[in-house]
Amino acid sequence: MLLFTAFPTFEVMRIALHIGFWVLIWLWMTTVYIYDIADLESFLKFNLMRLPVIIAATYAVIHFVVYKNLVASPPRYGNAALLFFLIFVTASILDRFISGAMINLPTLMGETLNYTFINPLPILKNTFLLFSILGMATAVQFFNYALKQQQQIHALQEEKLKTELSFLRSQINPHFLFNIFNNMYSLASRNGQEELAKALSGISGLMRYITYESNVPIVPVHKEVQLLQSFIELQRLRIGEADEALINFKTEGDLNHSYIAPVLLLPLVENAFKHGLMPGEPSHIDISLKVNSNLLIFEVKNRIHSTAEKMVGGLGLDNLRKRLNNIYPKKHQMEIVEEKDIFKVHLSIHIDGAKG
């Protein structure tokens, strides 16, 4: 029991099936010659000596003919036919050599083994037997491969259907939310709640951009700037009249003809407002974006409040690092500096290195 439990159940079954197959082949080989046998015991031993050659030839056909040529992309039928012929001829010669080496065995099939080399009937029987085994092995493996391919195609079709349904759901849900935001915006405008209407409009715009316009490898830098400006305007709503908050956002360079991965810079700005904007306390956030040829430099600096959480870690920054490593490998540099009450992030990206 320990021997079988050491292997996966599938492997045990596969080995058992192969062994059972070759036992049946050996019995079939005996049945083909059953009426010509003079000494059954010697003949069984004789067939057992021939079996390794047939086994080796069969697995050679499976590996080199079926998997290396017939199911290759594209299939190489000429190579497959040539290899099958060479393996068949080689196996036939080795089979006849074993027959000659067994000359000391008692007489088989009512004649000596020497006679079998010049008598065409045993040769035809051996040829038919070997060709049948090799042909059957080829057909079985080819059918098995075709069956697996059908199963894979079916699985891919099911996965594609699930993906399409999931995509449709993802489109329906945001559309539903946008309609709600539009209704709330109209209601707030009619009731004179301009700040609320402005907030709802800003949130709707952010969600629309992230949902529909950011599903591309790269976008113009000016679109990312608009995204950041919308986010900053929403954050300004948190500032009360008595709060001391200074928020600066400067841009420089050609923003219309430069491109960057979408929603890449937003986590840094989110992080700055999360930890740097504290109602009731003086707050200062400086954001600058500069494009110089193919180099984009983005810098965010904010004041650290005593009640703020630790800023260096966090899911947002960790995800940003992963995205930068995936999209701009060896094309970016991010430096994080934390000094007393100031937190600063300096990010430079060679934006010509984005992956499409």
C-alpha positions, -999 to +999 in steps of 0.1 A: +000+000+000+028+024+008+043+020-026+010+031-043+002+059-019+037+074-026+025+083-061-005+104-073-035+082-081-034+094-118+002+082-122-006+048-106-035+044-130-015+054-160+013+030-152-012+002-146-029+009-179+004+007-198+014-026-181-020-040-188-018-029-224+016-047-229+003-079-212-026-079-237-002-074-266+020-103-254-010-125-253-021-113-287+013-121-301+009-156-288-026-160-302-014-150-337+009-181-338-012-204-316-018-229-344+019-230-354+034-236-319+052-269-313+066-260-279+044-235-260+068-228-231+097-220-254+075-199-276+062-178-247+098-171-237+106-163-273+078-137-275+089-123-242+124-117-256+109-099-286+086-077-265+112-050-254+120-042-291+083-037-298+078-016-267+108+006-275+096+010-311+061+019-299+072+047-275+096+060-301+067+063-325+046+080-299+073+106-290+090+113-324+061+106-348+030+117-329+042+145-305+071+159-325+055+159-359+018+149-362+006+173-335+033+200-341+023+234-353+022+232-383+020+194-386+049+178-404+033+148-421+063+140-444+087+138-414+062+117-395+058+092-423+096+089-428+103+085-391+075+059-388+091+039-417+126+041-402+114+030-367+094+002-383+124-011-404+148-008-375+124-027-352+119-054-378+156-059-382+161-061-345+132-085-342+148-108-369+181-105-351+166-118-318+150-146-338+184-156-351+199-154-316+173-178-303+184-206-327+192-229-298+155-230-288+135-260-297+117-261-330+089-236-333+060-235-358+071-270-370+104-257-384+138-244-373+143-207-367+168-206-396+140-216-419+119-186-407+144-162-424+137-176-458+101-186-454+079-156-462+049-166-441+065-160-407+080-128-420+047-115-432+031-125-398+058-106-379+055-076-402+017-075-398+020-079-360+046-051-356+028-027-381-005-033-363+010-025-329+028+006-340-003+018-360-026+012-332-003+031-307-001+060-332-039+061-336-046+059-299-022+087-290-034+109-318-070+104-307-060+111-271-044+144-282-074+154-303-097+147-273-075+168-250-075+196-275-113+195-277-115+197-239-092+227-238-112+245-265-144+238-246-128+251-214-115+282-232-150+289-246-165+286-211-139+309-197-144+334-225-182+333-219-176+339-182-153+368-190-178+384-214-206+381-188-183+396-161-174+424-184-210+431-192-218+432-155-189+456-149-203+479-176-239+477-162-230+486-126-210+518-133-236+529-158-262+525-130-241+545-106-235+573-131-273+576-136-277+579-098-250+606-096-266+625-125-300+624-107-284+635-074-265+663-092-298+675-108-316+674-074-287+693-056-287+720-084-324+725-082-322+729-044-293+754-046-268+731-030-240+741-054-211+725-034-229+692-032-237+694-069-200+702-077-188+673-056-212+648-073-202+660-107-165+656-097-170+621-084-189+611-115-162+625-137-135+606-118-153+573-119-161+577-156-125+583-165-112+554-143-139+530-156-140+539-193-110+559-204-082+542-185-085+507-201-057+515-225-019+510-221-011+548-223-029+581-223-019+617-229-003+633-199-028+661-200-056+637-193-038+625-162-033+661-152-071+667-155-077+636-134-054+650-107-070+684-109-105+669-104-093+649-075-077+680-059-109+700-063-128+673-046-103+673-017-106+711-014-142+705-002-128+691+030-112+724+039-132+746+061-132+784+061-111+785+093-086+759+081-051+769+071-045+749+040-022+757+011-025+734-020-003+740-050-003+721-083+021+732-110+027+717-145+055+724-170+063+710-205+044+695-234+015+676-218-004+670-250+021+650-270+036+630-241+020+597-229+020+578-196+003+547-182-032+557-169-040+564-132-003+560-124+003+592-104-030+594-086-019+571-056+008+596-047-016+625-046-042+604-027-014+595-002-005+632+003-041+643+010-048+613+032-019+621+055-012+658+048-046+674+049-059+675+085-090+697+093-082+721+122-044+720+116-022+740+092-017+719+060+006+724+031+007+702-001+029+709-031+025+689-063+045+695-095+047+677-128+073+684-154+078+669-189+112+674-204+115+655-237+110+618-227+115+624-190+086+630-167+093+643-132+066+642-106+071+655-071+047+655-042+055+671-009+032+674+021+034+683+058+031+654+082+007+658+111+014+643+144-018+623+143-012+609+108-004+573+102+030+561+090+033+571+053+061+551+038+042+518+036+007+512+027-012+493-001-013+523-024+025+528-026+031+491-027+008+487-057+024+517-074+059+502-070+046+469-086+030+488-115+062+508-121+083+477-121+059+460-146+053+489-170+086+508-167+112+483-158+146+500-153+130+531-167+119+548-135+133+560-101+112+567-071+127+584-040+109+588-007+122+612+019+107+617+053+121+645+075+105+656+108+072+671+096+078+668+058+071+638+035+084+640+000+082+617-031+102+623-062+093+601-092+111+602-125+100+581-155+114+577-190+080+576-205+092+563-239+098+530-221+061+522-215+050+488-225+020+487-249 
